[in-house]
């Protein structure tokens, strides 16, 4: 592989990551508008336990304190395992504060936005092309053994 090919591939990957982050933000906003969003580790675990077929997508947010929070790491491991077992697409974002800004409609939810689920409404009322892009992104990532790809959310 030549240097030009490597540089071209890196710029393509950066563009792909930027587009994926924008698609994730659009999906989160649309899901919130359609009441198809669950925020919080415990709330997400309840939804996954009660109705795993309704879950379409999972977002996990990590930050600097993640390595120190053993309980959160255990929850993330269990959630990831559940997602893998139930064919639920999953991504990780490194900016939990930005994720919280997008999904938190109440101040108390800001601190618990480490896990966000996008669910399908029972009547199938909304379809989102951005969600399809995210599913494809996850599928492509799994092909190269990146089981929980990281996505960067765009700034405000």
Secondary structure by P-SEA (a helix, b strand, c coil): ccaaaaaaaaaaaaaaaaaaaaaaaaaaaaaaaaccccccaaaaaaaaacccccccbbbbbbcccccccaaaaaaaaaaaaaaaaabbbbbbbccaaaaaaaccccccccccccbbbbbbccccccccaaaaaaaaaaaaaaaacccbbbbbbbcc
